[in-house]
Amino acid sequence: MDIILVGLSHKTAPIEVREKLAVPETRLPDALARLLGYPGIREGLLLSTCNRVEVYAVVDQVEAGFLCVQEFLADTHLSLSSEQLTPHLYLFDGERAIAHLFRVAASLDSMIVGEPQILGQLKDAFEVSLSHKASGLILNKLIQKSISVAKLIRTETKIAENAVSISSAAVELAKMIFSDLAEKTVLLVGAGEMAQLAARHLLTHGVGHVRITTRDPANARRVAEEFHGVPVPFEEFRQDMAEADIVLCSTGATHYLIRKPEVEQAIRRRMNRPMFLIDISVPRNIDPAVKDIDNAFLFDIDDLQSRVDDNKEVRGREAVKAEGMIEEEVGGMVHWLKSLEVTPTIVSLRRQAEQIKGVEVEKALARLAHLPPHERNVIEALAAGIVNKLLHMPVVALKAEAQSANGAAFVEAVRRLYNLDSPDLAMKRNVGLGPQAVDSLISSDSLRDASDTGEALDDPASVSSQARIQAKRSQ
């Protein structure tokens, strides 16, 4: 079985295409049921957000799986033909599919690198897939691993730090001027979309009071009600500035609304307490000479954009670190998947050996009915020891060769030599097992058998994460 991904995103498709493929949360169960109805698709997960629609699936055959998922997506919206859809799609399998998922979860593929929403959206998609039994052994492990990798990246890099929008940059600068925004007052001069967005960011970070002034009194009252603030008559806002710790100006005026003398007067009335002024108007509405006033901190749209650009550069450097971490984690996940390929064979081999042992021990003990219990136990232990030692080398070789190009040939050779069940039948007998249970199964099956050598099988997909965290703790 193989992992595949078929999808599109803001990087490959315009909004007109993405919105047609978007699947509302209420329709996800039906969509998953339809996806799993295609032949050869064993597991599935559908990630649908405003910026991407992606299908992750476990399939019997890669090419056939690609065709089925493309048909599934084309049928999602009947007005979108395959010819219209195909140019916007990306198709990945194996390592590339795993790496892409890890990048998505860590927000490296997002419109804004470092944004936190995508990880929550992935978790929600996973919950739906789990609750409707569309996700099984392999996708469970893959999604859980992608979530842990994303958390690790956010912990060990600064990819989610520093503002990368104008409104969040305003908040970042405000925190540099006022160590604590609690109970601070912001005065909005004008109530444009960007000004309101910045005000919401400030409120989210603790600003306690909002005062609003616009040329239209009705508009000022409406916005004040929305922000639980106080409307200020436009002709009085200059006198009102002394009450404001933060002045955010965004109007369509073509001249300066706030000049140097008016700010000087406000600072005097504030007893020289600092005032943070943000001018996001174009043309500017606050006289640049205000920057010369002690305790008045003026930033215009270019200052904020420069801050954003600097922060994006920092995030870009952190993204390079994150890519390296993802490459390492992908290797661990691939290692686990390859070891999983031998699990059905190990299960069948162990089951056959245990059945033979049980039958032969039972026959022997029937002839030795006079033996006391402790001597019967010795015979059972002897049989178990012989089975373990006989299985030890085949199991060790299977696990080792699973990582090589000849892994499939070794598996087939063992199955023929021992006349084992088909791999699919062996997996069906263990369909209820989760990733940890399979890891435990391989580990216990392999050593029990290797008890003399002291070998143990760790989960390769988690080794790199554990090593890094341990190293971090020891610093």
N, C-alpha and C positions, 0 to 999 in steps of 0.2 A: 504494500500500500504506500501511496505517496501523498505529500502535502502539496496542494496547489493554491494559487491566489489568482483571481480575476477581478479587476476593479478599475475604477477611474477616480480622479481627484481634481481639485482646483488647478493642478499643474497640467492636466491633460484634457480637461473638458470644460466648456463654458457653463455658466449657471443654467442656461436653457436646456442643456442635456442632463446635468446633475439633478435638477428639480424633477424631471420626468422619471428618473430611476429611484428617487428617494422613497423609502418605505416607512410609513408611519409606525410608531411602536405598536399600535393596536393591530396592525396587519403582519407583524413579524412572525407570529406563530404559523399563520397560513403560508407565508412565504417560505419558511423553513420546511414545512411539510411538503410543499411543492418541490423544493430543491432536493430533498432526500428521496423524492419519487423517481428521480432520474436513475437509470441503471448505472451501477458502478460507483455511486457516491455514497460513502459509508458514514461520513460525519460532515456537519456544516455549521458555519457561523456567518451571519450577515451583519456587517458594520455599516450603518447608514447615518451619515451626519450631513450638515449643510455643505461641507467641503469634500466629502468622499462617499462613495458607495463601493464596498469591497466584499467579496465572498471568499472565505477561507474554507477549504474542503479537504477531506481525506478520500482519496479515490483509488480504484483498482489500477487504472491506467491513466497516465498523465494526459496524453493527447485527447483521448475520449472524454476525460474529465473537463478539459478546457472547452471542448465543443458543447458539452451539456450545460456548463455554467454560463457560457455565452448565450445559449438559447434561453436559459432561465432569465437572464437579465433582459434580453430582447422582449420576452413575453411579459415583463413587469409593466411595461407601458406600450399598449398596442399601436400608438401613433409613432413609435420610434422603431424603425426597421433595423435589421442587422447591419445593413450597409451604412446607415447613419451612425450606429453605435460603435462598430468595430474599430474605426480609426482612433477612438479616444481611450480604448482599453489597454491595460498592461496585463501581461500574463506571466506569472512567475511560478516556479516549482522548486521543491527541495530547499537548498540553502538560501536562494534568492528570496523565496517566499517567507522563510523564517526571518531573514535579515530585515525585510520590508516591514513585517509585523512589529519587530522590536523597535524599528525606527519610528513607526507610527505611534506606538505606545509611549515612547519617550519624547514625542512631539517634535522629532527632528524632521518630519515630513509635513509639519503643519504650516499654515500660512504665516503664523507667528511662532517661531521656534521658541520652545520653552513654555508655551501655554498649557495650563493644567486640564482643560476641559476634555481633551481627547481620551485621557486615561479613564476618566469616569464614564465616558461614552462606550469605551471598549468593555469596561466591567459590566455595564448595563446589557450590552449585546451578549456577553458571555452568560449572564444570568438567564436571559431569555432562552438561549440555546440549551443551557443545562436543564432548565425547568421543563422544556419540551423534548428532552432526550435526543436532541440533535447533535450534541457534543459528546464524544466518547473518550476512550483512553488517550488517543493521540492529541486531539484538540484540547482536551482538559489540561494535559501537561504543557502544551505549547502556549496556551493563553495564560495559564498561571505563571509560566516562566517569563512571558513578555511583561506581565504586570510587575514581577519582582525585579526584572532588569530596568524597567522604567523608574521604579522607586530608587534603585541603586544609583542610577544616573543622576536623579534629582538630589540625592544625598551627597554624592561625591563630586559633583561639578556645580558650577554656578549658572547652569543653563536657564534656570527659572528665576534668577535674580536680575535686578536692574530693569528699569522701565523701558518699554519699547513702543509706547504710544504717547501722543502729546498729552493726553489727560493724566496718564499714569506718571509721566515725567514731571508734571506739575506737582503731583502728590509727593514724589520723591524729593523734589527741591524744597517743598514746604517742610518736610521732615528734617531737612538739613538746617533750616532756619529756626524752626520750633521743634525742640526735641520731643515734645508731646503735643499732639493736635487736639487732645481732649478739651472740650469746652471752648475751642477757638471759634471765631466768628468769620464767615466769608460773606463778602458783598459782591453780588453779580451785577455788573453793569452791562445790560443787554442779556438776552436769554436765548441765544442761538444754540444749535444742537451740540456743538463742541463745548460751549460753556456749561451747558447742563450736564454733559457727560463728565466733565472735569469736576463739577460740583458733586455729582454722585460718588465719584472716586474719593473726594475729600470727606464726604459724609461717612463712607464706608470705613475710612481710616480714622474716624473719631471726631471730626469737626462737629461741634454741637449746635451751631446756630447759623441760619442762612437768611440773608436780607437780599431782596431783589428789586432792581429798578429798571424800567424800560420807558420808552417814550409813550407807549400805550399802557395806561393805568390798568385796563382790563386784563391785558396780557400779564402784567406784573402780578396782579392778584391771582390769576390762574396758576402761574408757575410757583408763586409763594405757597399756594395751597398744596400743590404737588410735593413740594419739599418741606412742608410744615414750617415754612419760614414767614418772614414779615415783608410786605411790600413797602417800598420807599418811593415817595413822589420823585419823578426824575429831576425836577428843579431843586430838590433838596439833597440829592445824594452826595454832593461834594462836602457839605457840612456833616453828613452822616459817616464819612469815611473814617473819622477818628474812632468810631465804634468797631471798625473792622480790623482784624488781624491779617486777613487775606482779601485782596481786591482782585477780582477776575473780570477783565474787560473784554467784551466781544460784541461789537455793534457794526453797523454798516456805515457809520459816519466817516466822512472824508477828511476830518480834521481832528486835532487833539481835543479830547473831552476832559482829560485830566492833565493839568500843567504843574510845573515845579512848585510855584508858590502855594498851591492848594494842598500838595502833599506835605510841604514844610509845615504848614499850619496844622495839619492832621497829626504829624509826628510830635509837634509841641504839645498838642492837647492830649496825646497819649503818654506824655512824660517820657519821651524818647524810647518807648517800647517799640520793638521792631515791627515793620509792616512789609508784607510780601505782596508785590503787585505783579500780576500776570496779564500781559497784553497779547491776546491771540487774534487781534483784529488785523486785517489787511485792507486799506492802509492802517497804520498804527493809530491807536486812540489815546495813548499815554505818551507824554513828552519824554524823549530819551534822556533829557537833562535830569530827570528824576533819579537816575542812577548815581548822580553826584551827591545826593542827600544821605547823610549819616543815618543808619538804621532803616533806610528804605531800600528794599531789594527788588529791582525791576528786571523781569525777563520777558522778552518778546517771543514771537512764534519761531524765529530763527534760533534763538537761544535754546528753546525747548527741543527743536528738531536736531540741533547739534548734540544735545544730551542723548536724544534717542539714537542717533547715529553711532555715538560712542558706545552706548550700551549694546546696540546690535552687533558691533564689532567684538565686544566682550563675549556675547552669547555665541558668536561665530567661532571664536577660539575654543570655547567650552564644548561646542558641538563637535569639533575635531576630536577632543578627548572622548566624548561620548561614542563617536563612531568606532574608535579603537576598542572601547569596552564592549560594544555590540558585536564586533568581529570575534572577540574572544568568547562571548556567551553563545554566539551562533555555533561555533565549533563544538561547544559542550552539548548543545541540543542535538546537533547532527550525530554526535557520538552516541547519545542516548537512543536516538531513533535506529541507528544501525544495530545497537545491541538488542533493541526490541525485535528486530527481524529474526533473531534466533530464538526468541522466547517460546514460540509455539513448538519448535523442535525440542528445546530443553524440557518443556512441559510434557510433551508426548514421550520423550525418552525416559523421563523420571516415572511417568505413570505406567509405562510398559514394564519397566524394571520392578516397580513396586508390586504390580500385579503378579509377575512371575515369582517374585520372592514370596509373596503371600501364599500362592498356591503350593509351592515346594515346601515351605516351612510347615504348612498345615498337613501335607502328606507325611512329612517326616515325624511330626509330633503325634500323628495318629498311630504310627507304628511304635512310638515310644511313650505310650500312654502312662506307663508306670513311673515316669520321671517326675520328681517333685517340682514345684513352681519355679524355684530359683535356677534349676538346671534347664528348664524349658526357656527361661529368659536368656540363658547363655546361648542357646541355639538361635533364638531370634536375633540377638545382638550380633552373633557371628554372621548370619545371613545379611543383616543390614550393613555390616562392615564390608563384606565382600562386594555388595551392590555399589556402595559408595566409592570404593576404590576402583572398581571397574568403570564407573561412570566419570570419575574425576578427569581423566585425560581428554575424553571426547568433549566434555562440557567446557574445559579450559580452552581447548583448541577452537571450539565454536565461537566462544566469546572473543578470542584473539583475532580469528580470521574474519569476524563480522565487520571489522574496520578496514579490511583489505578489499581490493578489487575482485578477489576470488571468493568473497564471502558466500555468495549465493551458491556457488559450486560445492563448497564444503557442506552447506546446509542440505543440499539435495543428495549429496553422497551419504550423509548420515541417515537421512530419511529412507533411502533405498536399502542401505545395509541393514537397518533395524526394522524395515517394513512398517514405518510409522504412519499415523493418520496424516491426512493432508493438513497443511498449515492453517487453512481457513477453518477446518473442523476443530483443530486444537484451540484456535483463538475464540471460536464461538463457545467452547466449553468454559472459557475464562472471560466472557464478555463483561461480566460485572466487575472486574477488577479495575481499580484506579491506577494512576501512574505509580504511586508509592507502593501499592500492593504488588505490581509487576516488578518493580525494583527489588522488593523484598523477596519475591518468588525466585528471581534469577539468583539473587545473592545466597538465599538459603539452599537452593538446589545445587548451586555450584560449590557452596562450601559449608554445609554438611559434607560434600564430596571432597573438599580440599581441607578438611579439618587438620590433616597432618601438616599442611604447609602454612597454615595460618593466613591464607589469602582472604580477602574481603572485596566486595564490589561496591564502590561508592556510586552515587548518582553523578555521572560525568557532567550533566547539565548544570549542577549546582556547585561543582568543585571550585570553579573560577570565582564565583561570587563569594563563597565562604572564605577562600584564601585572601581575597582583597579586603573583606571586612575584618578578618583576623589581623592582617597587616596594619590596617588603619587603627585598630584598637591598641596595638602594641607600640604605636609611635608615641 
